[in-house]
Amino acid sequence: MKIEELRVAAYTVPTDAPESDGTLCWDQTTLVLVQARSGTTTGIGYTYADTGTARLIQDLLAPAVLGMDPMHIPEAWGKMIALVRNLGCKGPGAMAISAVDNALWDLKAKLCSLPLVSLLGACRKTLPIYGSGGFTSYSKEQLQRQLGGWAEQGLTRVKMKVGRHPGLDLQRVHAAREAVGNNVELFVDANSAYSRKQALYYMKLFAGECDVRWMEQPLAPEDRAGMRWLREHGPARMELADGEYGYGLSSFREMMDGVDVVMADATRCCGITGFLKVGALCEAFHLPLSAHCAPLLHLHPCCALPAVRHAEYFHDHVRIERLFFDGVPEPVHGELAPNFSAPGLGIAFRPEAAEPFRQSF
């Protein structure tokens, strides 16, 4: 068997309302799709990046993997890692590898006539998720409607953004707690908006007044010393989470003593191959792993990794994945279940739905 064709496309989808977090504002999201074909079988993979990443795949990675054996993913992965050496295996380089690697895993599982979770070896049949959104651009009514809606659907964890206007954060967190009640875990994500002492101050306030159990990325990802300090001095019942901008194993290794929960993203950390490596690292360091965004893509690998605790059910990506793919599972009692009767990721691309959003590159 050979990889006979590798196609790449980029699609930009407007958000359904203006969105912002502690440090950025946006009104659209771009999905870069890769389709890898061997014979009559096609594997699907993707990342959330930009058109530059699509061009990198088309010009550099696609020609390199053509003709390779789709059963030998580690060989293809290693070749792609080597190819981006001079570009750097972070950012676009890592996201480009991720999209191709994800497509190769879907292709391999389909060629084996197995769901990906079975190919990898399942350790659970369902994946707990948490609803994620609560953007700082939302009004109180929007915030409560979204988070409260997830709670009504049976999700037992929800996450909101903080940090853009710190003086309003406690008021917004109180509103969120009011909307979801006392039996739902409430998480906050600052997206690097706080200083060290600001972060500690708000961690104590959120935990003490609103029973917030999770603070995500309060500081810049590079501030490892600050994260260690927060972990040592923060509230005992509030977990510190980080890792969404981890691209390689070394960056995840460096954060291990500064977090309570490791986050990884298979659309960034060099694909499912990289995600599996992070899962092994978490096991070695006795830390839980939580998947960042792209819930459809993470479902199968997360059900194959013992270290995984849950996955992020991110509002923007849920919208796009429902629009672009058939076979997207719906949450049941706050969990997603992979389709054990369909090969690969269990999804099919809907080109007619995606075409209006196609971008040139």
DRENDO-1510 file (C-alpha; in Angstrom, 1 decimal, always signed):
<recs>
REC; n; res; u; v; w
REC; 1; MET; +0.0; +0.0; +0.0 .
REC; 2; LYS; +1.1; +3.5; -0.7 .
REC; 3; ILE; -0.1; +7.0; +0.0 .
REC; 4; GLU; -1.1; +7.9; -3.5 .
REC; 5; GLU; -2.7; +11.4; -3.0 .
REC; 6; LEU; -2.7; +14.0; -0.3 .
REC; 7; ARG; -5.1; +17.0; -0.8 .
REC; 8; VAL; -5.3; +20.1; +1.4 .
REC; 9; ALA; -7.9; +22.8; +1.6 .
REC; 10; ALA; -8.6; +25.7; +4.0 .
REC; 11; TYR; -12.1; +26.9; +5.1 .
REC; 12; THR; -12.8; +30.1; +7.1 .
REC; 13; VAL; -16.1; +30.1; +9.0 .
REC; 14; PRO; -17.4; +33.3; +10.7 .
REC; 15; THR; -18.3; +33.1; +14.4 .
REC; 16; ASP; -22.0; +33.3; +15.3 .
REC; 17; ALA; -21.2; +36.4; +17.5 .
REC; 18; PRO; -18.2; +38.6; +18.3 .
REC; 19; GLU; -15.8; +36.6; +20.5 .
REC; 20; SER; -12.9; +37.5; +22.8 .
REC; 21; ASP; -10.9; +36.2; +25.7 .
REC; 22; GLY; -8.4; +37.8; +28.0 .
REC; 23; THR; -6.0; +38.8; +25.3 .
REC; 24; LEU; -7.5; +38.3; +21.8 .
REC; 25; CYS; -10.6; +39.2; +19.8 .
REC; 26; TRP; -11.8; +37.2; +16.7 .
REC; 27; ASP; -14.7; +36.8; +14.4 .
REC; 28; GLN; -13.8; +33.8; +12.3 .
REC; 29; THR; -12.1; +30.4; +12.6 .
REC; 30; THR; -10.1; +28.6; +9.8 .
REC; 31; LEU; -10.0; +24.8; +9.5 .
REC; 32; VAL; -7.2; +23.3; +7.4 .
REC; 33; LEU; -8.4; +19.9; +6.0 .
REC; 34; VAL; -6.1; +17.1; +4.7 .
REC; 35; GLN; -7.4; +14.1; +2.8 .
REC; 36; ALA; -4.9; +11.3; +2.4 .
REC; 37; ARG; -5.8; +8.5; -0.1 .
REC; 38; SER; -4.5; +5.0; -0.6 .
REC; 39; GLY; -6.3; +3.1; -3.3 .
REC; 40; THR; -10.0; +3.7; -2.8 .
REC; 41; THR; -9.7; +4.6; +0.9 .
REC; 42; THR; -9.3; +8.2; +2.1 .
REC; 43; GLY; -8.4; +9.4; +5.6 .
REC; 44; ILE; -9.4; +12.7; +7.0 .
REC; 45; GLY; -7.4; +15.0; +9.3 .
REC; 46; TYR; -7.4; +18.7; +10.2 .
REC; 47; THR; -6.1; +21.5; +12.3 .
REC; 48; TYR; -7.4; +24.9; +13.2 .
REC; 49; ALA; -4.8; +27.2; +11.8 .
REC; 50; ASP; -4.6; +29.5; +8.8 .
REC; 51; THR; -4.1; +29.4; +5.0 .
REC; 52; GLY; -0.3; +29.7; +5.5 .
REC; 53; THR; -0.4; +26.4; +7.2 .
REC; 54; ALA; -2.3; +24.9; +4.3 .
REC; 55; ARG; +0.3; +26.2; +1.9 .
REC; 56; LEU; +3.1; +24.6; +4.0 .
REC; 57; ILE; +1.4; +21.3; +3.8 .
REC; 58; GLN; +0.9; +21.5; +0.1 .
REC; 59; ASP; +4.4; +22.7; -0.8 .
REC; 60; LEU; +6.5; +20.9; +1.7 .
REC; 61; LEU; +4.8; +18.0; +3.5 .
REC; 62; ALA; +2.5; +16.5; +0.9 .
REC; 63; PRO; +5.3; +15.7; -1.7 .
REC; 64; ALA; +7.4; +14.1; +1.1 .
REC; 65; VAL; +4.8; +11.6; +2.3 .
REC; 66; LEU; +3.5; +10.6; -1.2 .
REC; 67; GLY; +4.5; +7.0; -1.9 .
REC; 68; MET; +5.1; +6.1; +1.7 .
REC; 69; ASP; +3.4; +3.1; +3.4 .
REC; 70; PRO; +0.3; +4.4; +5.3 .
REC; 71; MET; +0.8; +1.6; +7.8 .
REC; 72; HIS; +4.1; +3.2; +8.9 .
REC; 73; ILE; +3.0; +6.4; +10.5 .
REC; 74; PRO; +6.1; +6.8; +12.7 .
REC; 75; GLU; +8.2; +6.9; +9.6 .
REC; 76; ALA; +6.1; +9.5; +8.0 .
REC; 77; TRP; +6.0; +11.5; +11.2 .
REC; 78; GLY; +9.7; +11.5; +11.6 .
REC; 79; LYS; +10.2; +12.6; +8.0 .
REC; 80; MET; +7.9; +15.5; +8.5 .
REC; 81; ILE; +9.6; +16.5; +11.8 .
REC; 82; ALA; +13.0; +16.6; +9.9 .
REC; 83; LEU; +11.5; +18.6; +7.1 .
REC; 84; VAL; +10.5; +21.5; +9.3 .
REC; 85; ARG; +13.8; +21.7; +11.1 .
REC; 86; ASN; +14.8; +25.1; +9.6 .
REC; 87; LEU; +11.3; +26.5; +10.0 .
REC; 88; GLY; +11.0; +25.4; +13.6 .
REC; 89; CYS; +8.7; +22.6; +14.9 .
REC; 90; LYS; +6.3; +25.0; +16.6 .
REC; 91; GLY; +3.4; +27.0; +15.4 .
REC; 92; PRO; +2.6; +26.5; +11.7 .
REC; 93; GLY; +5.2; +23.8; +11.3 .
REC; 94; ALA; +3.7; +21.7; +14.1 .
REC; 95; MET; +0.1; +22.4; +13.1 .
REC; 96; ALA; +0.9; +21.4; +9.5 .
REC; 97; ILE; +2.4; +18.1; +10.7 .
REC; 98; SER; -0.7; +17.6; +12.9 .
REC; 99; ALA; -3.2; +17.8; +10.1 .
REC; 100; VAL; -1.3; +15.3; +8.0 .
REC; 101; ASP; -0.6; +12.9; +10.9 .
REC; 102; ASN; -4.3; +13.0; +11.9 .
REC; 103; ALA; -5.3; +12.1; +8.3 .
REC; 104; LEU; -2.8; +9.2; +8.3 .
REC; 105; TRP; -4.2; +7.7; +11.5 .
REC; 106; ASP; -7.8; +7.9; +10.1 .
REC; 107; LEU; -6.5; +6.3; +6.8 .
REC; 108; LYS; -4.6; +3.5; +8.6 .
REC; 109; ALA; -7.6; +2.6; +10.8 .
REC; 110; LYS; -9.9; +2.6; +7.7 .
REC; 111; LEU; -7.5; +0.4; +5.8 .
REC; 112; CYS; -7.6; -2.0; +8.8 .
REC; 113; SER; -11.4; -1.8; +8.9 .
REC; 114; LEU; -11.2; -0.7; +12.5 .
REC; 115; PRO; -12.4; +2.3; +14.5 .
REC; 116; LEU; -9.4; +4.3; +15.4 .
REC; 117; VAL; -10.0; +3.7; +19.2 .
REC; 118; SER; -9.9; -0.1; +18.6 .
REC; 119; LEU; -6.7; +0.2; +16.5 .
REC; 120; LEU; -5.1; +2.2; +19.3 .
REC; 121; GLY; -6.6; +0.0; +22.1 .
REC; 122; ALA; -9.5; +1.3; +24.1 .
REC; 123; CYS; -9.3; +1.9; +27.8 .
REC; 124; ARG; -12.8; +3.5; +28.1 .
REC; 125; LYS; -16.0; +3.5; +26.0 .
REC; 126; THR; -17.0; +7.2; +26.6 .
REC; 127; LEU; -15.2; +10.5; +27.0 .
REC; 128; PRO; -16.3; +13.0; +29.6 .
REC; 129; ILE; -16.4; +16.6; +28.2 .
REC; 130; TYR; -16.8; +20.1; +29.5 .
REC; 131; GLY; -18.7; +22.9; +27.8 .
REC; 132; SER; -16.3; +25.7; +26.8 .
REC; 133; GLY; -17.1; +29.3; +25.7 .
REC; 134; GLY; -18.3; +32.1; +28.0 .
REC; 135; PHE; -16.3; +34.7; +26.0 .
REC; 136; THR; -15.5; +38.0; +27.5 .
REC; 137; SER; -17.4; +39.7; +24.7 .
REC; 138; TYR; -20.7; +38.0; +25.9 .
REC; 139; SER; -23.3; +40.0; +27.8 .
REC; 140; LYS; -24.4; +38.5; +31.1 .
REC; 141; GLU; -27.5; +37.1; +29.4 .
REC; 142; GLN; -25.4; +35.4; +26.7 .
REC; 143; LEU; -23.0; +34.0; +29.2 .
REC; 144; GLN; -25.8; +32.6; +31.4 .
REC; 145; ARG; -27.7; +31.2; +28.5 .
REC; 146; GLN; -24.8; +29.4; +27.0 .
REC; 147; LEU; -23.4; +27.9; +30.3 .
REC; 148; GLY; -26.8; +27.3; +31.7 .
REC; 149; GLY; -27.8; +25.5; +28.5 .
REC; 150; TRP; -24.9; +23.1; +28.8 .
REC; 151; ALA; -25.9; +22.3; +32.4 .
REC; 152; GLU; -29.4; +21.6; +31.3 .
REC; 153; GLN; -28.1; +19.2; +28.6 .
REC; 154; GLY; -26.4; +17.2; +31.3 .
REC; 155; LEU; -22.8; +18.5; +31.2 .
REC; 156; THR; -21.3; +18.6; +34.6 .
REC; 157; ARG; -18.4; +21.0; +33.8 .
REC; 158; VAL; -18.3; +24.3; +32.0 .
REC; 159; LYS; -15.6; +26.9; +31.3 .
REC; 160; MET; -15.7; +30.6; +30.7 .
REC; 161; LYS; -13.1; +33.3; +29.7 .
REC; 162; VAL; -11.8; +35.9; +32.1 .
REC; 163; GLY; -9.0; +38.5; +32.2 .
REC; 164; ARG; -10.0; +41.1; +29.6 .
REC; 165; HIS; -11.5; +43.4; +32.3 .
REC; 166; PRO; -10.2; +42.0; +35.6 .
REC; 167; GLY; -12.4; +44.3; +37.6 .
REC; 168; LEU; -15.5; +42.7; +36.1 .
REC; 169; ASP; -14.3; +39.1; +36.4 .
REC; 170; LEU; -15.7; +38.3; +39.8 .
REC; 171; GLN; -19.1; +39.7; +38.8 .
REC; 172; ARG; -19.1; +37.6; +35.7 .
REC; 173; VAL; -18.0; +34.4; +37.5 .
REC; 174; HIS; -20.9; +35.0; +40.0 .
REC; 175; ALA; -23.3; +35.2; +37.1 .
REC; 176; ALA; -22.0; +32.0; +35.7 .
REC; 177; ARG; -22.3; +30.2; +39.0 .
REC; 178; GLU; -25.9; +31.4; +39.3 .
REC; 179; ALA; -26.7; +30.0; +35.8 .
REC; 180; VAL; -25.2; +26.5; +36.3 .
REC; 181; GLY; -26.1; +25.9; +39.9 .
REC; 182; ASN; -24.0; +24.3; +42.6 .
REC; 183; ASN; -23.7; +20.8; +41.2 .
REC; 184; VAL; -21.7; +21.8; +38.0 .
REC; 185; GLU; -18.0; +22.3; +38.1 .
REC; 186; LEU; -17.0; +25.8; +37.0 .
REC; 187; PHE; -13.7; +26.5; +35.2 .
REC; 188; VAL; -12.1; +29.8; +34.2 .
REC; 189; ASP; -9.5; +30.5; +31.4 .
REC; 190; ALA; -7.4; +33.7; +31.5 .
REC; 191; ASN; -5.5; +33.1; +28.3 .
REC; 192; SER; -2.3; +34.7; +29.8 .
REC; 193; ALA; -4.1; +37.9; +30.8 .
REC; 194; TYR; -2.9; +38.1; +34.4 .
REC; 195; SER; +0.3; +39.0; +36.2 .
REC; 196; ARG; +1.5; +36.6; +38.9 .
REC; 197; LYS; +0.0; +38.4; +41.8 .
REC; 198; GLN; -3.2; +39.3; +39.9 .
REC; 199; ALA; -3.6; +35.6; +39.1 .
REC; 200; LEU; -3.2; +34.5; +42.8 .
REC; 201; TYR; -5.6; +37.2; +43.9 .
REC; 202; TYR; -8.3; +36.1; +41.5 .
REC; 203; MET; -7.7; +32.4; +42.1 .
REC; 204; LYS; -8.4; +32.9; +45.8 .
REC; 205; LEU; -11.5; +35.1; +45.1 .
REC; 206; PHE; -13.0; +32.7; +42.5 .
REC; 207; ALA; -12.4; +29.6; +44.6 .
REC; 208; GLY; -13.7; +31.2; +47.8 .
REC; 209; GLU; -16.8; +32.9; +46.5 .
REC; 210; CYS; -17.8; +30.8; +43.5 .
REC; 211; ASP; -16.2; +27.4; +44.1 .
REC; 212; VAL; -14.2; +27.6; +40.9 .
REC; 213; ARG; -12.1; +24.4; +40.6 .
REC; 214; TRP; -9.9; +25.2; +37.5 .
REC; 215; MET; -7.7; +28.1; +36.5 .
REC; 216; GLU; -6.3; +27.7; +33.0 .
REC; 217; GLN; -3.3; +29.6; +31.6 .
REC; 218; PRO; -3.3; +32.6; +33.9 .
REC; 219; LEU; +0.2; +33.5; +32.8 .
REC; 220; ALA; +2.2; +33.4; +29.6 .
REC; 221; PRO; +3.1; +29.8; +28.7 .
REC; 222; GLU; +6.8; +30.7; +28.9 .
REC; 223; ASP; +6.5; +31.8; +32.5 .
REC; 224; ARG; +7.3; +28.4; +34.0 .
REC; 225; ALA; +8.6; +29.9; +37.3 .
REC; 226; GLY; +5.4; +31.9; +37.7 .
REC; 227; MET; +3.2; +28.8; +37.2 .
REC; 228; ARG; +5.2; +26.9; +39.8 .
REC; 229; TRP; +4.8; +29.7; +42.2 .
REC; 230; LEU; +1.0; +29.8; +41.6 .
REC; 231; ARG; +0.7; +26.1; +42.0 .
REC; 232; GLU; +2.5; +26.3; +45.4 .
REC; 233; HIS; +0.5; +29.3; +46.7 .
REC; 234; GLY; -2.9; +28.9; +45.1 .
REC; 235; PRO; -6.1; +27.4; +46.7 .
REC; 236; ALA; -5.8; +23.7; +47.3 .
REC; 237; ARG; -9.1; +22.9; +45.7 .
REC; 238; MET; -8.3; +24.9; +42.5 .
REC; 239; GLU; -6.3; +23.0; +39.8 .
REC; 240; LEU; -3.9; +24.9; +37.6 .
REC; 241; ALA; -4.0; +23.8; +33.9 .
REC; 242; ASP; -1.8; +24.7; +30.9 .
REC; 243; GLY; -0.4; +23.2; +27.7 .
REC; 244; GLU; -2.6; +24.2; +24.8 .
REC; 245; TYR; +0.5; +25.9; +23.2 .
REC; 246; GLY; +2.7; +22.8; +23.8 .
REC; 247; TYR; +4.1; +21.7; +20.4 .
REC; 248; GLY; +6.7; +19.1; +21.4 .
REC; 249; LEU; +7.5; +16.7; +24.2 .
REC; 250; SER; +10.2; +19.0; +25.6 .
REC; 251; SER; +7.7; +21.8; +26.2 .
REC; 252; PHE; +5.4; +19.4; +27.9 .
REC; 253; ARG; +8.2; +18.0; +30.0 .
REC; 254; GLU; +9.1; +21.6; +31.2 .
REC; 255; MET; +5.6; +22.3; +32.4 .
REC; 256; MET; +5.1; +19.2; +34.5 .
REC; 257; ASP; +6.1; +20.7; +37.8 .
REC; 258; GLY; +4.0; +23.8; +37.3 .
REC; 259; VAL; +0.6; +22.4; +36.6 .
REC; 260; ASP; -2.0; +20.1; +38.1 .
REC; 261; VAL; -3.6; +19.2; +34.8 .
REC; 262; VAL; -1.7; +19.0; +31.4 .
REC; 263; MET; -3.6; +20.1; +28.3 .
REC; 264; ALA; -2.6; +19.0; +24.8 .
REC; 265; ASP; -4.1; +19.6; +21.4 .
REC; 266; ALA; -3.7; +17.1; +18.6 .
REC; 267; THR; -4.2; +19.9; +16.1 .
REC; 268; ARG; -1.0; +21.5; +17.5 .
REC; 269; CYS; +1.3; +19.0; +19.2 .
REC; 270; CYS; +2.2; +17.2; +15.9 .
REC; 271; GLY; -1.0; +15.2; +15.6 .
REC; 272; ILE; -2.3; +12.1; +17.2 .
REC; 273; THR; +1.2; +10.7; +17.2 .
REC; 274; GLY; +2.3; +13.6; +19.4 .
REC; 275; PHE; -0.8; +13.4; +21.5 .
REC; 276; LEU; -0.1; +9.8; +22.3 .
REC; 277; LYS; +3.4; +10.7; +23.4 .
REC; 278; VAL; +2.1; +13.4; +25.7 .
REC; 279; GLY; -0.3; +10.8; +27.2 .
REC; 280; ALA; +2.6; +8.5; +28.0 .
REC; 281; LEU; +4.5; +11.4; +29.6 .
REC; 282; CYS; +1.5; +12.3; +31.8 .
REC; 283; GLU; +1.3; +8.7; +33.0 .
REC; 284; ALA; +5.0; +8.8; +33.8 .
REC; 285; PHE; +4.6; +11.9; +35.9 .
REC; 286; HIS; +1.2; +10.9; +37.4 .
REC; 287; LEU; -0.6; +13.9; +36.0 .
REC; 288; PRO; -4.1; +13.9; +34.3 .
REC; 289; LEU; -4.4; +14.9; +30.7 .
REC; 290; SER; -7.2; +17.0; +29.2 .
REC; 291; ALA; -7.7; +17.5; +25.5 .
REC; 292; HIS; -7.8; +21.1; +24.2 .
REC; 293; CYS; -10.5; +22.0; +21.7 .
REC; 294; ALA; -11.4; +19.9; +18.5 .
REC; 295; PRO; -13.6; +17.5; +20.4 .
REC; 296; LEU; -14.4; +15.3; +17.3 .
REC; 297; LEU; -10.7; +14.7; +16.5 .
REC; 298; HIS; -9.8; +13.9; +20.1 .
REC; 299; LEU; -12.6; +11.5; +20.9 .
REC; 300; HIS; -10.9; +8.3; +19.7 .
REC; 301; PRO; -7.3; +8.9; +21.0 .
REC; 302; CYS; -8.7; +10.1; +24.3 .
REC; 303; CYS; -10.6; +6.8; +24.8 .
REC; 304; ALA; -7.3; +5.0; +24.3 .
REC; 305; LEU; -5.2; +6.9; +26.9 .
REC; 306; PRO; -5.4; +6.1; +30.6 .
REC; 307; ALA; -4.1; +9.5; +31.7 .
REC; 308; VAL; -7.1; +11.4; +30.0 .
REC; 309; ARG; -9.6; +12.9; +32.4 .
REC; 310; HIS; -11.8; +14.8; +29.9 .
REC; 311; ALA; -11.9; +16.9; +26.7 .
REC; 312; GLU; -13.0; +20.4; +25.9 .
REC; 313; TYR; -16.3; +20.8; +24.0 .
REC; 314; PHE; -15.4; +24.2; +22.5 .
REC; 315; HIS; -18.3; +26.2; +21.1 .
REC; 316; ASP; -16.6; +27.3; +17.8 .
REC; 317; HIS; -15.2; +23.9; +16.9 .
REC; 318; VAL; -18.4; +22.1; +17.7 .
REC; 319; ARG; -20.2; +24.4; +15.3 .
REC; 320; ILE; -17.7; +23.8; +12.5 .
REC; 321; GLU; -17.4; +20.0; +13.0 .
REC; 322; ARG; -21.2; +19.6; +13.0 .
REC; 323; LEU; -21.4; +21.6; +9.7 .
REC; 324; PHE; -18.5; +19.9; +7.9 .
REC; 325; PHE; -18.7; +16.3; +8.9 .
REC; 326; ASP; -21.3; +13.5; +9.1 .
REC; 327; GLY; -21.0; +11.1; +12.0 .
REC; 328; VAL; -20.5; +13.8; +14.7 .
REC; 329; PRO; -21.7; +12.3; +18.1 .
REC; 330; GLU; -23.9; +14.3; +20.4 .
REC; 331; PRO; -23.2; +14.5; +24.2 .
REC; 332; VAL; -25.2; +12.1; +26.4 .
REC; 333; HIS; -25.0; +12.7; +30.1 .
REC; 334; GLY; -22.0; +14.9; +29.6 .
REC; 335; GLU; -20.0; +12.4; +27.6 .
REC; 336; LEU; -19.2; +11.6; +24.0 .
REC; 337; ALA; -19.0; +8.0; +22.7 .
REC; 338; PRO; -16.9; +6.9; +19.6 .
REC; 339; ASN; -18.7; +4.9; +17.0 .
REC; 340; PHE; -17.3; +1.4; +17.4 .
REC; 341; SER; -19.2; +0.2; +14.2 .
REC; 342; ALA; -17.5; +2.6; +11.8 .
REC; 343; PRO; -13.8; +2.6; +10.7 .
REC; 344; GLY; -11.3; +5.4; +11.4 .
REC; 345; LEU; -12.7; +8.4; +13.1 .
REC; 346; GLY; -16.2; +7.4; +12.1 .
REC; 347; ILE; -16.8; +10.6; +10.2 .
REC; 348; ALA; -17.3; +11.7; +6.5 .
REC; 349; PHE; -16.4; +15.1; +5.0 .
REC; 350; ARG; -19.3; +17.1; +3.6 .
REC; 351; PRO; -17.7; +19.1; +0.7 .
REC; 352; GLU; -21.0; +20.7; -0.3 .
REC; 353; ALA; -21.3; +22.2; +3.2 .
REC; 354; ALA; -17.7; +23.4; +3.4 .
REC; 355; GLU; -17.4; +24.8; -0.2 .
REC; 356; PRO; -18.9; +28.2; +0.6 .
REC; 357; PHE; -16.1; +28.8; +3.1 .
REC; 358; ARG; -13.2; +27.7; +1.0 .
REC; 359; GLN; -10.1; +30.0; +0.9 .
REC; 360; SER; -7.4; +30.3; -1.7 .
REC; 361; PHE; -3.8; +30.0; -0.8 .
</recs>
